[in-house]
Amino acid sequence: MRNFFLACLIMLTGFNSFGQLQSPEQFLGYKLGSRYTPHFNVVNYFKHVVANMPAQMKLEQYGLTNERRPLMLAYVASPENFTKLESIRVNNLRLAGLAEDKQAGDENAPAIIWLSYNVHGNETSSSESAMMMIYELANPANTKTKEWLKNVVVIIDPCINPDGRDRYVNWFNSVVGKVPNPRLQSREHMEPWPGGRSNHYNFDLNRDWAWQVQVESQQRLVKYNQWLPQIHVDYHEQSVNSPYYFAPGAEPYHEVITNWQREFQATIGKNNAKYFDQNGW
């Protein structure tokens, strides 16, 4: 009988630790950036975080890639706003003049922020950082993100291009040594054709937002147009000797870009610069 109770205690302890929110490093068993994470484990981590934050987060599969990998969206909000996600979405369409009821929208409602990661599959740090992003939005010790979530709904697409990502990650993890080699001529930096940038059909999904000829884009844009976020952040990765892109973009601007959009680009760029300065980058 004593052994039985001891076994039950061990099982309960295991369930309790499984049910606690874990950082990416705790969940994956390695520090982010020390190795690349296959797409299925990126999805598993998002499922883990959402399962531990049911009052603030939900996960939705919006499609499949050509190689049958899931395309996912995570929705994150404060507990108060999470119960009103649908009304916030409809209100946003009203503000854009696209709601079926043609009612006026509330300009003081939470803004919508859409974060897109890993459109280029071999820019792999992108989905790695997506895991840290959703963790910090959930982390009860992070008071700053809790303040942000009072005013915004965050939608995260952790990997736009899972097929390209896994093509690159599987290759890289098969050739990298125990100690990474920073020299550019080493084989871990000599990615073979066709590489992981493109999707299954070797199409650059970052060129497909307008034409939407690929299944990933077709499925994503259905959801995107249901929300029409005020801010869309498209995460990329620069090579080691490349500069960091800061908004606003270089002139000339396309004629359909409004003056307000141009001014807002400058606001975003200055905010990015502020954080770079704070960190001495």
N, C-alpha and C positions, 0 to 999 in steps of 0.2 A: 504493500500500500504506500509506503514511504517513497519507493522508487517511482510509483505512478504519479504521485503529487509532484515529485521533482521533475519528471518528464513534462508534466503540464505547465509547470512554472517556466521551464526552458522554452516551451512552445509559445507561451504568452509573451515572454520577453522578446522572442524573435518577431512575433506579429507587431509588437509595440514599436520596435526599432524600424520595421519595414514601413510602418504607418507614419513615421516622422519625416518632415521635409529634409531632404539631403541636398547639399551643394553638388554641382556637377562632379567635382573631384571625389566626393564621398560616394556618389552613385556609380561613377564609371570606374573608379579605382586607380585613376591617374590624374595628374594635374593638367588642366586645359592648356593646350599648346605644346605638351610634351609628346603627343602623338595625335593622329587624326582619327576621328570617330566615324564609324560606318553609319549610314543613314538610319538603319533600323534602331540603333542605339540613341540617335538624336531623338527619334520619335518616342522611344521608350522613356527617355528622360522627361520629355514634355508630358507624357502620360502620368509619370510619377508626380511631377509638380502639380498638375491640375487635379489629380486625385486627392492631394493633400490640401487643396484650396478650393473646395467646391462652392464656397460662398462668394468667390471673386473671380473664378476662372472656369472656362469650358474649352474643350477641344473638339474640333469639327474636321472630318475628312471631306474635302470638297472635290476630290477626283483621284485619278490614277495616271501614272506615267505610261509610256509605251512598254516599259519593262515591268509594269504592274506594281510599282512602288507607290505608297500612299502620298497624296498631297494634303497637307494639314494647315489648319488655321487655329491659333489660340486666341481667345478673347479674354481680356483682362480689364477689370474695373474695380472701383471701390465697392464694398458690400452694398451700399445704398444704390449706386448706379447700376450694379450688376443685375438687380431685380427689375431694372427699367431698360435693359438693353434694346428691346424691340422698339419701344417708344423713342429712345434716343436715335436709333437708326432712321425711323420714319421722320422724325423731326429734322434730321440732317437732309433728307430728300426734300422736305418742304423748303428748307433754306436754299436748296439748289433749284427750286421750282420744278421738281420732277415727281413730287408725290401725287398719287392718284386723287387724293381728296382736295387738292388745290388750296389747302389751308396755309396760313402764314406760319412760319417756323419761329421757335424761340431762340433768339440769338445768344441767350445766356446759358444754353444747354452745354453739356460737356462736348469738347472738340474730339474728333476722331483722328487717331494717329495709326498709320499702317506701316509696319516694319517688314521689309522684304529682304531675305537673306539667300545668298548663294545662287544667283541667276547664272553665274559662270561657275561650273562645277569644280574647276581646279583652283578657284579662289576660296580655299577651304576654311580659312580662319573665320569666315563669315558665319557658317552654321555653328561653329564652336562658340562664337560670341553670342549667338542666339540663345544658347543654353544658359549662359551667364545672365543674359538680359531677363529671361523669364524667372530665373532664380531670385534676382535682386528685386523684381517686382513683387515676388511672393515673400521674400525674406522679412520676417517680422521685426528684425533689428534695423532694417533700413527705413528710417523715418522720412527720408527725402522722397523716396518713391511713393510712400503713402500719401504725402502731400500732393504730388503730381496727379495721382489717381483720383483725387477729389474733383479734378477739372477735365480729365481726359478719359477716353476709352482707348485702350491699346490693342491692336490686332497684329499678331505676329505670324508671318509665314516663315517657318524656320529653314525651309529649303525649297526654292522654286524649281531647282533642277536636280532632283535626286539621282537620276540615271547618270548624268555627267559627274556628279560628286562621287558616287560609288566607283565609277570607272577610274577616276583619279586616285581616290583613297585606297582602293584595293591594290592598284599598281604601286603607289608610294610605299604602303606598309609592307609590300613584298620585297622591296629593294633597299629600304633604309637600314642602316646598321644600328647596333645597340647604342652607339654614340653618333648623333647626327653630324654630318660633314657640311660645314658652311661654304666650302669652296664650290663655286658655280659649275665647275667642270666635273664634279662628282656625279655618279650615275643617278642619284636620287633627285638631281636637278635637271636631268635630261629626259623629260617626259616624252614618250614615243607618240607618234601619230595614231589616232586623231586627237589624243589628249582628252581631258575632261571638261573643257570649256563649254562644249555644245551638248545638246541632248542626244537621244538615241539616234536620231536621223542627222546628226552632225549640224544641227541648226542652232545658231546663236539666239537663245531666247531673249536676250537683251535687245534684239532687233525685231522682236515680234509683238511688241505692245500695240502697234497700230494695225498690222495686217492680220495677226491672230490666226496663222495657218497651222500652228502646232497645238496639240491637245492640252499641253500644260497651260498655255496662254488662254485658250478657249474656256477652259474650266475656271481658271483664276479670275478672268475678267467678269464672269457672271457674278461672282461674290463681290468683286471690287465695286462694280456698278450698283450693287445693293447698298453700299455704305458711302461711297464717294468721300473718302477721308480728306480733311483739310490739309494734312501733312502726310506725305509718303516718303519714307526713307529707304533708298535702294542701296544695300550694303555691298561693297566691292572690296577687293584686296589689291594693293599695289605691289609691284616687285621691289626688291630690296633697295634699288637705287632710284626709284621713281618718287616724284613729289606727291604730297598729300593734296587732294582736291579740296578747295574751299569755295563755297558760294560767296558772291554771285558768279554766274558763268560769264565768260568773255563775250563782249559784243562782236558782231551784231546779234540782236535778239530776233526771234521770229515775230512776225507782226501780230500774231494772236496772243502773245504774252502781254498781259495788261500791266499798267504802271504799278498797280498794287502788288502783283506777283513779283515784279522786279524789286520793289522795295522790301518785300518779305524775304526774298533771297538774301539781301544784304543783312537783314536782321538775323537770319539763320547763320550766315557766315561769321558775323561778329560774336554770336553766342558760342560757336565752335572755337573761335580764337580765344575767347575768355577762358575756356577750360584747358586749352593747350598752354596758355600763359600760366595758369594756376599750377600746372604740373611741370613747368619748365621745359616743355617740348619745343 
